[in-house]
Amino acid sequence: MLFGWAADRLLPHISLTREELMAAMELPPKPEMGDVAFPCFPLARELKRPPAVIAADLAAAVNGSNTDVRAEPAGPYVNLFLNREKWVGELLGRILAPDFALSTDGSGKRVVIDLSSPNIAKPFGVGHLRSTMIGNALANMYRSFGYEVIAVNHIGDWGTQFGKLMSAYTRWGDEAKLKEEPIRESLRLYVRFHEEAEKDAALEDEARRWFWKLEKGEADAQELWRYFVAFSLEEFERVYARLGVTFDYTLGESFYNDKMEAVVQELNRLRLLEESDGAQVVRLDEEGMPPCLILKSDGTTIYPTRDLATAIYRKQVMGADRLLYVVGNEQKLHFKQVFAVLQRMGHEWSEQCEHIAFGLMKFEGRKMSTRKGQVIFLDEVLDEAVAKAEAIIEEKNADLANKREVAEAVGIGAIIFGDLKHTRMLEADFSLEEALRFEGETGPYLQYTAARINKLLNSGGFGGGTQLPSSEGAGTYISQTAAWECLKILAAYPDTVRSALRSHEPAVLSRYLLEVAKSFNRFYHQERILTESAPETSAKLLAAAAVHKVLCSGLGLLGIKVPEQI
Ligand code: ARG
C-alpha cells in the first residue's frame, strides 16, 4: 500500500515501470530514515551518472511537485517521508475495511493440496504433524487469496506393512487390546514382527503372502484390513479435531487400487516399462535418477505406482490446476521420480506438481523411528502442552472462566506456532517449554497480545461487533506516535501473505505477526491509549483495532485459535 502510493509520486520523474519501482523499494531500517526508501543504483548505468547525483535530482523533482510527501537524498537513496496526517486515516480505513487482505489473485484456479497423510496402524508422527500444520496454513492462505482449494488427506492404508501387521496379529494379536489402544497395539505388533523376523526369515514371506491376498481381494485379509483402518481413522480424527484441521477428502491409497491397472497399461503402451530383476521399472537415466519401480516381482504395486494414479486422478477428475504435496524432504527422490514419469507419459501438467518439502523436526532432542518403536505419541504431546498451558494460565489469571478451553487453544497454538515460525527446511529441535513462553517469540505471545488488545477495546467501548467510528482525522492524533510504525507494518499484511504463498513458507507470515505484536507492544508501553481526549482515544483505539484484526486474521490463516481472554 505504502509502496504503491510512494511509487505514484516517483513515477513521473523516472524511466521505470510502476512494477519495477515497487520491486526496488525498501522499508528503511530505522524510522528516522523515512517511510519508504528508493535505491538509485539500478538507474546509474542507464543514466550514466553516479547514484548519489541521481538521488539528489530525483528528491528535488519530487519535492517540487508534491506537498504530501517529502523526499530527502541520502547517498544513493531517496528517502521518502509520507505526510502522516493524511495517511493515517487512509491506512486505518483500508485495514479496517471488510475486504482487507482478501484477494482475487487465485479466482478460477483450483489447487489440490496433499497434506497430513499418516499411515494406518502407525502412530501419527511428528512428520505428519508438520505436514498437517504447514499444509493447513497453505490451504487457508490460498483460500484467502481466492483460490479454490481441495485439501486431501492421502491416508497410507495400503502396502506391504499391512501384510506384516496381519501376520503379527494372527500370531500374537489380542482383540481387546486392539480395540482399546489401536495404534499403540498395532505398533507393539509391528515392532514384535521386526524383532522376530530377524530370527525367522519365513515371517517376511508370510507377510508378503498376506499382502498379496489383500491385493487379490481375499475375504479374510480384507476383513482384517478394514478393521485396522477403522480403528486408526477414529484415533486420527480425534487429533484433527483438536488441531482444528478439516479436509475436503480423506482418500486412502487403496482408493487408487482400481486405477493403477490403467497406468501400468499406459506405461506399457508407451514402452516405458522395463524389466529389472523380475520387477517392472521406468528407467530415468536421462533425468539422472535411479529407475522408478512400478510393479514388484510378485506383481504387487507399490507407492510410486499409487502416486502416479493419484496425480492423474487429481488432474483429470478433480480438475487441479496445481498439485501440491506437503511431505517430508526424505521423499524428495520419490516425488522427483513420480513427476518425471508423468512427464515421460506426456503429461505436460507434471510441471504443475510441486513437492513442498520440510526438514526433520526433533522433539525435545529425540528423533523417532517406528521400526524400533521409538515413538512420540502426538496425543501425549498435545496433552502435555495443554497441561503446561493450564498451569501457566492458573498462575496468570486464576479467575478466568473457561480456563480449560483457553488452555487447549494456547497449548495447541504453541505447538502450531512453534513449528510454523521456522522455515520449512530448517531441522529445528522443538522445545515445549520454549514454545509456551508468553514473552518469547511464541504462539501464546501473539494470542496474549490479541487478548490484551481485546480487553483494551472493550474498556474503550470498541468491543466485539461495535460499529467503529470513521478514521477520518485520526492522523492528527497519532501521526507522531509509535502507532504510525505499527500501521506501516500492518499495511504490509496482504503482500506478506502473497509472499508466504509464493514461497510456500508459512514462516514468512509467522515472523511478520511477531513484528506486528512487537510493534503494538511498543506502542502500548510507550503511550497512554485511553486518554482524557475523546478523539485521541478514539484514534488510538482504531489503531489497536487494526492490529487486532491483522493478528486474528494472520493467526487464523496459520490455524491458531485466538481466545478472547487469557
Ligand atoms: N503416507 C505417506 C508417509 O507417511 C505420506 C504420503 C504423502 N502423500 C503422497 N501422495 N505420497 O510416508
Boltz pocket constraint, residues with backbone or C-beta under 6 A from the ligand:
constraints:
  - pocket:
      binder: B
      contacts: [[A, 114], [A, 116], [A, 117], [A, 118], [A, 119], [A, 154], [A, 155], [A, 156], [A, 307], [A, 310], [A, 325], [A, 326], [A, 327]]
      max_distance: 6.0
